[in-house]
């Protein structure tokens, strides 16, 4: 089984949906999470605070720098994610289809790299 990152993208600063829509989205995401767990595909998931709460850590000329804010200077930001195990890309895309409907936001699917084999 391959692990996949299902990343949920949001538009920073966009008006939030009404409270009843947010509550429905949370309930729908909980149902997807329960199904992932029941099917043995669940590894980990989480929602993130707004990108404005981020601190970017980088290195320049051997000096570690800390900068307030997200790394990417864009309105499109990572809002949350799932790490799942799936037999193949088609299975991961099926989970992402459920996830995008549940959370009402675009979901990007990317496989994790295979770990190098020990010699």
Secondary structure, 3 states (H helix, E strand, C coil): CEEEEEEEEEECCCCCCCHHHHHHHHHHHHHHHHHHHHCCCEEEEEECCCHHHCEEEEEECCEEEEEECCCCCCCEEEEEEEEEEECCHHHHHHHHHHHHHHHCCCEEEEECCCCCCCC
